[in-house]
Structures are given as C-alpha cells and as structure tokens.
C-alpha cells in the first residue's frame, strides 16, 4: 500500500502549504474509497 503513504504525504503538504488545498484533498479522499 505504497500509494497510501503517498496520499498521506500529499495531504500533509497540502495542510502545510494551504488550508484550502487541504479541504480539497479531504473532499477527494471522501470521494475515493479507501
């Protein structure tokens, strides 16, 4: 499940860079079946 780590890293970067991006990432995760 390497892609899981990639997703977590992407979310972390989004949160660190911009709250709006983090919201988008959360919404995308909500649409994606994990």
Secondary structure, DSSP 8 states (H G I E B T S, - for coil): -HHHHHHHHHHHHHHHH-HHHHHHHHHHHHHS--
